[in-house]
Amino acid sequence: MGNRLSKIYTRTGDGGTTGLGNGERVAKDCPRIEAIGAVDELNCAIGRVLVHDLRENIRECLQEVQHKLFDLGGEVSIPGYQALKNEDVERLEGTLNDFNSQLPPLKEFVLPGGGPAAADCHMARAICRRAERRLVTLARDENLSEHVRVYLNRLSDLLFVMCRILARDEGGVEVLWRNPNRG
């Protein structure tokens, strides 16, 4: 296979537009590009989590998620194209259930932190929520597969559960919100 990116700069975006996967030019700040950018940022944040010393099952899961996020970004960048399937959401749900079964139930909200990997995972979780919001905005005016929104919704839950596991693995402590109504 030849080089896909023979030139890094093309100058075609200098005027404030960028190309979609189907060749259409759109403004760099349109909702579709905002959504693609948020998904890309999420993928970068997950890459940041992956630089830590992680359990192999968490590492493998996050690496698979990175590939799915790239697919998801491709789906968003090509109107009418569908890359994610219901099976992708179901696989994520199964993984989420497996990881969550290892944890004690929560009685309060968890504040971000717990250790370096857990804190980076919390950041990825927050970015995932933003990417989901950008997709909701896009879906108001554009035809978008429901699987992309559902996938990100489940992924943010999975990342939260991973934060809890990583805090324990790092010997950190989950910092629970001090509910003023509990005294």
QUIBEL-V377404 format. One record per pair of residues at least 12 apart in sequence whose C-alpha atoms are under 10 Angstrom apart, sorted by the first residue. I is the first residue (numbers start at 1). J is the second residue. Records with the same first field share a line. If there is no record, write none. Layout:
I = J + J
This chain:
12 = 25
13 = 25 + 26 + 27 + 28
15 = 27 + 28
16 = 28 + 29
17 = 29 + 30 + 33
18 = 30 + 33
19 = 33 + 77 + 78
20 = 32 + 33 + 74 + 76 + 77 + 78 + 79
21 = 73 + 74 + 75 + 76 + 77 + 78 + 79 + 81
22 = 77 + 78 + 79 + 80 + 81
23 = 77 + 78
24 = 77 + 78 + 79
30 = 138
31 = 134 + 135 + 136 + 137 + 138 + 139 + 140 + 141 + 142
32 = 73 + 76 + 77 + 78 + 79 + 134 + 135 + 137 + 138 + 139 + 141 + 142
33 = 73 + 76 + 77 + 134 + 138
34 = 131 + 134 + 135 + 137 + 138
35 = 73 + 76 + 77 + 130 + 131 + 132 + 133 + 134 + 135 + 136 + 137 + 138
36 = 69 + 70 + 72 + 73 + 74 + 75 + 76 + 77 + 131 + 134 + 135
37 = 73 + 131 + 134
38 = 73 + 127 + 128 + 129 + 130 + 131 + 132 + 133 + 134 + 135
39 = 66 + 69 + 70 + 72 + 73 + 76 + 127 + 128 + 129 + 130 + 131 + 132 + 134 + 135 + 152
40 = 66 + 69 + 70 + 72 + 73 + 127 + 131
41 = 124 + 127 + 128 + 130 + 131
42 = 66 + 69 + 123 + 124 + 125 + 126 + 127 + 128 + 129 + 130 + 131
43 = 62 + 63 + 65 + 66 + 67 + 68 + 69 + 70 + 73 + 124 + 127 + 128
44 = 66 + 124 + 127
45 = 66 + 120 + 121 + 122 + 123 + 124 + 125 + 126 + 127 + 128
46 = 62 + 63 + 65 + 66 + 120 + 121 + 122 + 123 + 124 + 125 + 127 + 128 + 159
47 = 62 + 63 + 66 + 120 + 121 + 124
48 = 117 + 120 + 121 + 123 + 124
49 = 62 + 116 + 117 + 118 + 119 + 120 + 121 + 122 + 123 + 124
50 = 62 + 63 + 117 + 120 + 121
51 = 117 + 120
52 = 116 + 117 + 118 + 120 + 166
53 = 117 + 166 + 169 + 170
54 = 117 + 166 + 169 + 170
55 = 165 + 166 + 169
57 = 95 + 99
58 = 95 + 99 + 162 + 165 + 166
61 = 92 + 95
62 = 158 + 159 + 162
65 = 88 + 92 + 155
68 = 83 + 84 + 88 + 148 + 151
69 = 84 + 148 + 151 + 152
70 = 83
71 = 83 + 84 + 148
72 = 84 + 147 + 148 + 149 + 151 + 152
73 = 148
75 = 144 + 145 + 148
76 = 135 + 138 + 143 + 144 + 145 + 148
79 = 142 + 143 + 144 + 145
80 = 142 + 143 + 144 + 145
81 = 144 + 145
82 = 144 + 145 + 147 + 148
83 = 145 + 147 + 148
84 = 145 + 146 + 147 + 148 + 151
85 = 145 + 146 + 147 + 148 + 151
86 = 146 + 147 + 148 + 150 + 151
87 = 147
88 = 147 + 148 + 150 + 151
89 = 147 + 148 + 149 + 150 + 151 + 152 + 153 + 154 + 155
90 = 151 + 154
91 = 151
92 = 151 + 152 + 154 + 155 + 157 + 158
93 = 151 + 154 + 155 + 157 + 158
94 = 158
95 = 158
96 = 154 + 155 + 157 + 158 + 159 + 160 + 161 + 162
97 = 158 + 161
99 = 158 + 161 + 162 + 164 + 165
100 = 157 + 158 + 160 + 161 + 162 + 164 + 165
101 = 161
102 = 161 + 164 + 165
103 = 161 + 164 + 165 + 168
104 = 164
106 = 176
107 = 176 + 177
108 = 175 + 176 + 177 + 178 + 179
109 = 174 + 175 + 176 + 177 + 178 + 179
110 = 160 + 163 + 164 + 174 + 175 + 176 + 177 + 178
111 = 174 + 175 + 176 + 177 + 178
112 = 125 + 126 + 160 + 163 + 164 + 167 + 174 + 175 + 176 + 177
113 = 163 + 164 + 166 + 167 + 172 + 173 + 174 + 175
114 = 163 + 164 + 165 + 166 + 167 + 168 + 169 + 170 + 171 + 172 + 173 + 174 + 175
115 = 163 + 166 + 167 + 168 + 169 + 170 + 171 + 172 + 173 + 174
116 = 166 + 167 + 170 + 172
117 = 162 + 163 + 165 + 166 + 167 + 169 + 170
118 = 159 + 160 + 161 + 162 + 163 + 164 + 165 + 166 + 167 + 168 + 169 + 170 + 172 + 173 + 174
119 = 163 + 164 + 166 + 167
120 = 163 + 166
121 = 156 + 159 + 160 + 161 + 162 + 163 + 164 + 166 + 167
122 = 156 + 159 + 160 + 161 + 162 + 163 + 164
123 = 159 + 160 + 163
124 = 155 + 156 + 159 + 160 + 163
125 = 152 + 153 + 155 + 156 + 157 + 158 + 159 + 160 + 161 + 162 + 163
126 = 156 + 159 + 160
127 = 156
128 = 152 + 153 + 154 + 155 + 156 + 157 + 159
129 = 152 + 153 + 155 + 156 + 157
130 = 152 + 156
131 = 149 + 152 + 153 + 156
132 = 148 + 149 + 150 + 151 + 152 + 153 + 155 + 156
133 = 149 + 152 + 153
134 = 149
135 = 148 + 149 + 152
136 = 148 + 149
